[in-house]
Amino acid sequence: MPYSDTNSRNPFISGTKIEAVLTSLSHKMTSTFTYEFNTPIYKGKTSFDTGLYINGKFVEGSDKSTIDVINPATGKLITKVAEATPKDVDIAVAAAHKAFETTWGLNMGGAERSKLLAKLAQLMEEHQQELAALEALDNGKTFTWAMDVDTTFAIDTIRYYAGWADKIHGQVQETDEKKLSYTRHEPIGVVGQIIPWNFPLLMMSWKLGPALATGNCIVMKPSEFTPLTAIRMCELIHQAGFPPGTFNLLTGYGNTVGAAISSHMKIEKVAFTGSTLVGRKIMEAAAKSNLKDITLELGGKSPNIIFNDADLDQAVNWAAHGIYWNHGQACCAGSRIFVQSGIYDQFLAKFTEKTRSLKVGDPFDVDSYQGPQVSKLQYDRIMDYIQSGKDQGATVHLGGDRNGTEGFYINPTIFTDTTPDMKIVQEEIFGPVGVVIKFEDEEDVIRQANDTVFGLAAAVFSQNITRALTTAHRLKAGTAWVNCVNQLHSNVPFGGFKQSGIGRELGEYALHNYTAVKSVQVNLGHIM
């Protein structure tokens, strides 16, 4: 996502042009996507517009171009969606600013915002199976996981922030009896949000919930690989009754739309979830434009530490979930599995057996645990890392190859005999590839676990709670799980240390990302 210099073009549609542009949106025709699901696990039909969603309407992009959406299970075209351009970013920002100044922001009280968010959560619940099916269709995750985790968690997140919307408040500070001093937590204004392809609906809810609860207006870009649930959500947002311009969705590419959002002079904040590489570019663009506020939830290379006294069977099950959940396409994946020497051989044997039992298959099969990787691009990246591990001398203990002949499937992979300098140990693979590493004692594993540029998450398995907590406290990570892994909740903050990000998602902490604190001081009669 190269930096785009907004000074070279008009960063905002000004004055009298705004109304004309926004009014003209109603005259732009869009296509409709209709799909019939007839699978062993879900049968149903979906139909919705595939345009950009700006100012409460579906419209085609300024260039009338489209983006192909590919089914990762087959490699074949699902549909085409409208492609946004930087010009469309300008139009969406204009719509968002108008809404913020007239119908949203400080113009609508928290109690009313709460009702709208609660209505949205209800609509999502009513359409939960449809949303889960769309997640499985363009992302490749299994329908079962999409139902049990992604959609359920997304609904819970929106409902959670509905509860916060009327509880945003400041403080009163005592100075002296002749003055009144207090703070207001005001919405920032128009915020840009860029969400990834690994958890499309869930990441949308993590961003949308706190931003709308605090009164901000949104210009959001979903991943071009997985736009379907985000587009479908626009209809639900409209149906819930949010004023036009409050939420705007632009399907487009990172190097055009993402860059335009990051560098736009009228966007006061940008929130991004994705790779550390792109996060750096967004941070640079934010600094070079209007020094906008940023929240970044980035990559990880999470250690999963298993001590000799761990419950071995539970540790094996959790370790498999830690690395293979969502096909390894999770920023918090426990991809570095450190096992103490006393149980290393036992663990490896049981972990191998567990990994072999995980079915890789069609996302809509009842017993599939792992579906395809999201795209051919991601498939190739993972296979390149697997080849790198082989070339650098690691042992492919299991997997390391393609599954089937159609789609982007990779067999769950275990590497052993690694060294700390190998790419598969140091870099985020974002696929079903784990390395199992032997360690001797606590000092040894702390040193190895913290030997990374990342610091998103970590896990510790031990029946000695003192050892477990002491280890968790010494790990340089934003989240540390004890005797579990990948446990996330709408009221618990999530974010990283080091190069894994800036700021926190979820919980009350996320609200701070979307408010500006204003101090007000009142003279109660003191005469100079």
Disulfide bonds with the S-S distance in Angstrom:
none
